[in-house]
Amino acid sequence: MPTTATTTAPTTEPLLRAPPSDQLTFRRATVGEKLITWTRNFTSWAGPLSRIEDYLVRETINGTQDVTKDGRITYWVLTSRAIPPGHEDDDGEEVDPDEIFAAVETLERPALVKTKDGHVREDKAFGIASVFTHPRCRKQGIATILLKHLASWLDNQTDVPFTALYSDVGKEFYATRGGWNPYPSRQAVLKVLEPSESKSRPKVQWLEKLDLERLCALDVRGIKEMYEELARQGDQSVRVAFQPTFAQACWHFGTESHVGKIVTGKDPVVKGAAVDDDAFLYWTHDFRDNHLVVLRVRAPGSTDDESIQRLAALIAAAHEEAKKWNFNAIVVWNPTEAFVKAAKLVAGDVEGAVDVNDRENDSVPCLRWRGNQGEPNIQWDANEKFAWC
């Protein structure tokens, strides 16, 4: 699934004037309309896939994983096209592409919320993805109209406390068009190298997909227990997190497998590494940028020598996996101080091997509280790549 964006390569086709906002309808896309939106954004979001047929398969895979099936993903359009009630699932209907002015997707995700009065709840939240406007009607406020309708629909979902999206158009675009406020977009980019050796590092276990099911369950439980402990201590902060479930990890692996087999002829088998149940990480292979992208790091945040060595062992394993695929970088979102220290330890004396920076226009995480009530000082925990959509 593509990163949230509203821009693409300039079109040479003539301008298309969109109808007034009162003549546009925001609704669920039909099968034919969904195909039009996928075909339209292929050029922008296909990555290393050169054939549209492969891209359409990728999008189909994204929509039929455990985390998205059974109605947990919804495809929306902003359109001037009317359809009879009950015909939303019609297949093969004739659709004029120029009646589809914008599109967006909502993905239901399990979340955890700690309220200021000490309640800890398992809730659902939505990830917002694939915001795309018709290339021929850009600069007409279409995205603003789309997001206004989307925000209104979200505010009527009384069991959904928050939503999130990942902006490729800066930190202010979605804040001013619906109240999705930017959050820290810090990342560590590690140059792939031969790790420095150390006898102090523990051994790691390589993780394949099924190895993660139990570890992800422990991870989710750990976040919930942290929230419960904070509540017992009287902490009054509002905290939220998407749950790093096994199903969510597998959603990333589905795309990885499909693209990997097409681009390299191979399906990545190794998904991560673990020292033990309290220290592990897992990743996905990015065949567009040739990066190993860490989805989630589960490890104590302590900076004592033993904790740093445990993280260093995991980071060294990531280097080994990245070298196997001839990748040039390892990317980690919102790394802890301990992680950065361990990464520098692994890099040894290699200058510039660990670059910590802020993403300004690439997958900037943005969060909106229901009703755009501006709930102050919401702490977004586990704000890592696994939650991206």
Beta strands, then each sheet from edge to edge (+ up, - down):
strand 1: 25-28
strand 2: 73-79
strand 3: 100-114
strand 4: 120-133
strand 5: 162-167
strand 6: 181-182
strand 7: 186-191
strand 8: 205-207
strand 9: 238-242
strand 10: 272-276
strand 11: 279-286
strand 12: 291-298
strand 13: 329-333
strand 14: 354-358
strand 15: 364-369
strand 16: 378-380
sheet 1: 1+ 2- 3+ 4- 5- 15+ 6-
sheet 2: 1+ 2- 3+ 9- 16-
sheet 3: 8+ 10- 11+ 12- 13- 7+ 14-
end
